[in-house]
Amino acid sequence: MTIVDLKNFLLQLATGNLERGPGFAQDSVVISDAVEQLRIGNDLAAQQELLTAWHDLFRDGILSWGYNADNPGAPFFHRTNRPAAA
């Protein structure tokens, strides 16, 4: 899976979790779901690639920390208006 594919996969997971509310809009929930769905288990290199892709979504401005005024920072997140890279 390329880094772009991984970022798109994570963005889809994150978007789905956002629709479920703040309890699911947390980084650990998305990462755990991704590890399970990708079946990367204890593969440290794959986990680190996943974490890099996850943090790229924040550096690219596609995701931002905080869900709402009651949950303003990490581990909560929200989707910005910026488009995802193709």
Order of alpha helices (4+ residues) and beta strands (2+ residues): alpha-alpha-alpha-beta-beta
